[in-house]
Amino acid sequence: RFLERFRTHVAADDVRLMLAAIQVRRLGDAVAARAVLDGFGTRELDRDKQALADALRAECAGQRA
């Protein structure tokens, strides 16, 4: 709900990454995680956030849900 309501909040990128990590790593829901990661669009992230987003995308691709 936070992301729906506060898409441009300074913490939105962190929340999106945490949510995607929980979805793919704990819940095994690669489809939901990919949908959350798609919320970044083409926006550039800092190096650490981009590395985590790339790792999560790779994990989602590995699950082929």
HELIX and SHEET records of a PDB file:
HELIX    1   1 PHE A    2  ARG A    5  1                                   4    
HELIX    2   2 ALA A   12  ALA A   21  1                                  10    
HELIX    3   3 ILE A   22  ARG A   26  3                                   5    
HELIX    4   4 ALA A   30  LEU A   37  1                                   8    
HELIX    5   5 ASP A   38  PHE A   40  5                                   3    
HELIX    6   6 ARG A   47  GLN A   63  1                                  17    
END                                                                             
